[in-house]
Amino acid sequence: MGQLLIRNLDDTLVATLRRRAKVASTSLEAGARNALARGIQLTADEKSELIAEMHREARKLMIPGAEQVEGWILINEGRDVRPTRAA
């Protein structure tokens, strides 16, 4: 894992990070790490490429000639099934 030293941070920013870390019962370092991770956003091109890659991988899993069922249908069917109680 890499390390990063950031100098000259605004005192208000550090106080905000410290307050959020305290509320989350975590360290300032972990809170800052989470804030950085949440702050990084993929570009539209990167998102499009990830979606295209997911579609390519999904096509590899499809069995030719087999009926393909949308995942949400299977989830709904699973929710509709209620276990029966043994008497």
C-alpha positions in Angstrom: 0.0 0.0 0.0 1.2 3.5 -0.8 1.5 6.4 1.6 0.7 10.0 1.0 1.7 13.1 3.0 -0.4 16.2 2.4 0.9 19.4 3.8 -0.8 22.8 4.4 -4.3 21.5 4.8 -6.9 24.1 5.9 -7.5 23.9 9.7 -11.3 23.8 9.0 -10.9 20.8 6.8 -8.8 19.0 9.4 -11.4 19.8 12.1 -14.2 18.5 9.9 -12.4 15.3 9.2 -11.6 14.9 12.9 -15.2 15.5 13.9 -16.5 13.0 11.3 -14.0 10.4 12.4 -15.1 10.8 16.0 -18.8 10.4 15.0 -17.8 7.3 13.1 -15.7 6.0 16.0 -12.7 5.7 13.8 -9.3 7.4 13.5 -8.6 10.6 11.7 -6.4 8.7 9.2 -9.2 6.2 8.5 -11.7 9.0 8.1 -9.4 10.9 5.7 -8.9 7.7 3.7 -12.6 7.1 3.4 -13.2 10.8 2.4 -10.5 10.4 -0.4 -12.0 7.1 -1.6 -15.5 8.6 -1.8 -14.2 11.7 -3.5 -12.6 9.9 -6.4 -15.2 9.6 -9.2 -14.9 7.7 -12.4 -15.1 9.7 -15.7 -18.0 9.0 -18.0 -15.5 7.2 -20.4 -14.3 5.0 -17.5 -17.8 4.1 -16.5 -18.8 3.3 -20.1 -15.7 1.0 -20.4 -16.6 -0.8 -17.2 -20.1 -1.3 -18.3 -19.0 -2.6 -21.7 -16.5 -5.0 -19.9 -19.3 -6.3 -17.7 -21.5 -7.0 -20.8 -18.6 -8.8 -22.5 -18.1 -11.0 -19.4 -21.9 -11.6 -19.0 -22.1 -12.8 -22.7 -19.4 -15.4 -21.9 -21.6 -16.9 -19.2 -24.7 -17.3 -21.4 -25.5 -20.7 -22.7 -26.5 -20.6 -26.4 -30.2 -21.6 -26.9 -30.9 -21.4 -23.2 -33.7 -19.1 -21.9 -32.1 -16.1 -20.2 -34.1 -14.8 -17.2 -33.5 -11.2 -15.9 -32.0 -11.2 -12.4 -34.8 -9.0 -11.0 -37.4 -11.6 -12.0 -35.5 -14.3 -10.0 -35.2 -12.0 -7.0 -38.9 -11.2 -7.1 -39.8 -14.9 -7.4 -37.5 -15.7 -4.4 -39.3 -13.0 -2.3 -42.7 -14.5 -3.2 -41.8 -17.9 -1.9 -42.6 -18.2 1.8 -41.2 -21.1 3.8 -43.9 -23.3 5.3 -43.9 -24.1 9.0 -43.7 -27.6 10.1 -46.7 -28.6 12.2 
